[in-house]
C-alpha cells in the first residue's frame, strides 16, 4: 500500500489469536482493507506477535510457539493448514487415526 506510513495509526489494527490473525486498515484513500488468515498451520504466541507500519507496507510478524516437547520451535511449511484442526482436548483411540488416514487417501484420489 503506497504511503501507508502516513495513515492514521488508530485506523490500523491487527488482532491475534492462537489460530488466526486479522489485519484491518480503515479509510485509507477512501477504501478499507483487510487481511484475515485463520486455521494457521501451527499455533502462534499472541504476546510475541506484532505488526509494523512502514512507509509503503505493513509487516505482520507471528511469534512461534515452542513444540510439543518444549525444546524447539516447529517448522512451518505453509502459513495456513489445508485441513481443519481438531480440538486436542480429548484423546481418541488409535484406530480412528488410521480410519481418518484411509478416508483422506480415498477423498484425495
C-alpha positions, 0 to 999 in steps of 0.5 A: 500500500503506497504511503501507508506510513502516513495513515492514521495509526488508530485506523490500523489494527491487527488482532491475534489469536492462537489460530488466526490473525486479522489485519484491518486498515480503515479509510485509507484513500477512501477504501478499507482493507483487510487481511484475515488468515485463520486455521494457521498451520501451527499455533502462534504466541499472541504476546510475541506477535506484532505488526509494523507500519512502514512507509509503503507496507505493513509487516505482520510478524507471528511469534512461534510457539515452542513444540510439543516437547518444549525444546524447539520451535516447529517448522512451518511449511505453509502459513495456513493448514489445508485441513481443519484442526481438531480440538486436542482436548480429548484423546481418541483411540488409535484406530480412528487415526488410521480410519481418518488416514484411509478416508483422506487417501480415498477423498484425495484420489 
